[in-house]
Amino acid sequence: MGNIHDYYRKNFLYEGHRMLLPELRDKVAHTCAQCKFFVRVVGRNETRSGCAAQIPRYAGLTRRVPGKLDAAEVLKLVGREGLERVLSTAGLYRQACGQFHPKGL
């Protein structure tokens, strides 16, 4: 049977019967695209998806998170390292993180 870890990773029946804590269900069941913090960051040459939860202004949900942000505005708010973090943490089909809030609520 080779490697036991490969057996469980490739076994779809085992994957479907995992037990999850109720508070983790939202994280596993949803993607970043369904999150309130998922925004498009518009630069000069390209548009990429990002996570506004990495920006302190929007992280506490005291302000409404816009649908798209200008890259220059993000640079002013969090700097170059913050912009890289915003762009690297979100993906259209990536699993939602711990800061997940569904859109529309």
HELIX and SHEET records of a PDB file:
HELIX    1   1 ILE A    4  LYS A   10  1                                   7    
HELIX    2   2 PHE A   12  GLY A   16  1                                   5    
HELIX    3   3 PRO A   22  LEU A   24  5                                   3    
HELIX    4   4 ARG A   25  ALA A   29  1                                   5    
HELIX    5   5 CYS A   32  GLN A   34  5                                   3    
HELIX    6   6 ALA A   52  GLN A   54  5                                   3    
HELIX    7   7 PRO A   56  ALA A   59  1                                   4    
HELIX    8   8 ALA A   71  SER A   88  1                                  18    
SHEET    1   A 3 THR A  47  CYS A  51  0                                        
SHEET    2   A 3 PHE A  38  VAL A  42 -1                                        
SHEET    3   A 3 LYS A  68  ASP A  70  1                                        
END                                                                             
